[in-house]
Amino acid sequence: MTTQNETIRVLIAEDQIRTAELMRRALEGDGHSVTIACDGERAVALGQGPEIDVILLDLLLPRVDGFGVLKKLREAGLRTAVIIVSARDALSEIVRGLDSGADDYLTKPFELDLLLARVRAVGRRASAAQTRELTFEDLRLRPGSLELQRGHRTATLTRTECALLEVLMRRAGTIVPRDVLMEEGWGTESDPSAANLYVFMRSLRAKITSPGEEERLHTVRGLGYSLRKEPY
């Protein structure tokens, strides 16, 4: 396990003590600091502290379930990175989790090295957020505040959505292959699934284009995605 990365402060919201301890030992071995919450109420309380960088959130928590925790944190205006870690692997659950504001979704069982890679990836995105704006046509991306503006309308992005849109905006007008988006959006070690990418792009498209607006994000079947004014 690598220790060359900066320390990330992780909150594990998990009621299965053995699972939480396995995660804790792996994360601390990777050089990170760890706090554990065994129920949803505790996770909400600890998750609102400024000393947390990443939350690993199980969905089946007592008192307040994972979706409730995420809802309370996002309604409080907190943009702390959240990775849902759950045995629920149905696409509908992944969609719900990411639509609720999670930055990533990792299904159980998982390899600990994969968990560490996902934590490092969202940690990098949080610390490397740029303040310089990116623009394309009527789109304006502010990575530092995770905001997308289109005309007078503003949408808040997750860190992963922001990373993916930044890749697309830097290559606007070209076709960006799916593997490039996964590599640059998650990192080479993170091994995201095609389902994760699909859900994020679906959510991103909805934030880019509201009803009545021209499409900007286009799917190029069999190849990838393209940010452009007109479809291919």
N, C-alpha and C positions, 0 to 999 in steps of 0.2 A: 504494500500500500504506500502511496506517495505521501510525502510530507512537505513538498516544496511549495505548496499553496499557502496563501494567507489564511489565518484562522477564521473560520466561519462559525457564528454563534447559532446553534441549532436547537430548536424546541421539538422534541418528539412527543406527539399526542397519540398515545397508544396504551390501551388498557391491558394488553397481554404482556405481563411482566417479562417473560422470557424473550419475547420478540423485541421489546423495548431495550432490554439489556444487550442483546446481540447487536442491535443498531448502535447503541451507545458506545460499546467497545470498539466497533469498527470505525465510527466517526472520530472518537478520541485518538485511536491509533493513526488516523489520517491527519491529526493535528488540530482538530476542531474542538470547541467547547460545547457541552451538551446539557440541556435541562429536560426533564421528563414530566409530562402531565398525564395522569392516568384517567382523567375524565374530561368531558367537554367544558364544564364550567371552569376548571383549572386552566385548560388550554386557552380559553378566551381571556382570562385574567393575565396569564403569563405572555400570551401572544401580543398583547397591547403594549408590552414594555419595549423601550428603545434598544434594549440589549439583545434582541433577537433578530437574526438576519434571514433565517430560513425555518419554516415550520414543516415538519413531516407529519401529515395528518391522516390518521385512520378514520374511516367513516363510521364504524360501529363502536362509538364511544358511549359510555353511560352518561346520564343527566342531560347532556346536549350532544346530539350526534355530529358527525364531521361536517355535514352540509350546514347545520345550524351554526357551528363554530365559524365556518368560512363566511356565512352570511353576516354574522355579528361583526367580524373583523372588517369586512369590506364596507358595511354600513357605517362603521366608525371612521371610515376614510383611511384605513391602514393599507399600505401597499406592500407589506412584508411578503416576501416570496413564499408561496405555499406549494408543496408537492403532496398530492393525495397519494397515500400508500394503502392499497385496499385489495382484498381478495375478489371484489366485484369487478369482473373483467368484461361485462357486456358493453357493447358500443354505446348503448343508451346511458349507462352509468358514466362512462368517460365523457360523453357529450355534456351530461348534466354537471359533472365536476368542473370541466373547463369553462362551460358557460357561466358557472357560478363565480368564476374569478380565480381558479387555481392556475398556477404557472406550469404545472406538469402533473402527470398521472402515471404512477408506477403500480403495476399489478403484482400481488403476492401469488406464489412465492417468487423471490427475486434473488439474484446473486448480490452479495454485499458490495462487490466491486462496482456493479452497475448502480447501486444506490449511491455510493460515494461519487461516481461520475456525474450523476444527476444533481447532487448537492453542489458539487464544484461548478457545474454549468450554470445553475441559477445564481450561485454566488458571484460568478464572474459577471453575469449580466447585470446584477445589482450594483457591483462596484465599478463597472466600466460604463455606466450610463453616461451618454454624452449630453452636453448642454447645447451643442450646435444643432440647429434645425436642418432637416432635409425636406426638400420640396419636389413635387412632381405634379404638373398641371395644377389642379385646385386642391391638392393634398399637401398638408404641412405636418411633418412628424417632429415632435419634441421628445427625443429619447430620455432626457433628464427627468421629465415629469410624466413620462409614459402617456403622453397625450397625442391624439390624432385630430387635426382640425380639417374639416372640409367645408369651405365657405364659412357660414356663421355657426356651423354645428361642430361640437367637440365630443369626442369619444375617449374614454379611458381604456388603455390596453393593459394586458398582462405583460410581464417581462418577455415571455416567449413570443407572444404576438408582436411585440415591439421589435424583437430581434429578427423575426421573420420578415416583417415589413421593411426594416432597414436594409436587409439583403436585397429585397425586391426593388426598393427605391434606388439603391446604388447601381442596380442593373436594369433600370427602367427601360422598356422598349425591347428587351431581349427575353428569351425563354430561359428561365432558371430551372434546371432539372430538380426533381424531387430529392435526389441524394445530396445535392449541393445545399438545398434548404435544410435538410435534416442535419447535415454536418455542421453548417454554420449557425443554425438555430439552436442546436443542442450540444454540439461538440462531438468529436470523433469517438470518444469513449462511451457516450451515453446510450447509444443503440436504441433510439426511439422507434416505435412501431409505425407502420403506414397509417394505422388507425389514428394515432395521436396527431400526425401531420394533417390528415384529412379533417379532423375535428377543429384543429387550430385554424386551418385555412377557411373552413366554413364560417367560423366565428369572426375571423378577420374580414372576410368578404362582407358580412352583415354590418360590420362597423364602418367599413369603407363606403359602402353603397346603401343608402336608405331608399325606400320606395320612391320612384319618380326621378331618381338620379341616374346618370349614365354609369355603366359598369366601368371600373378601372382595373379590377383584378380578374384575370381570365385564366381558365384552366385550358391547357393545351394537352389534349388527350394523348396518353402514352409517353409524354415528355416531361411536363412539369407545369409551371405557372408563369404568368407574365403580367407585369404591371404596365399597362399601356392604355391609350385612349380608345383604340378600336381593337376588336378581337381579330385573331388571325383567320 
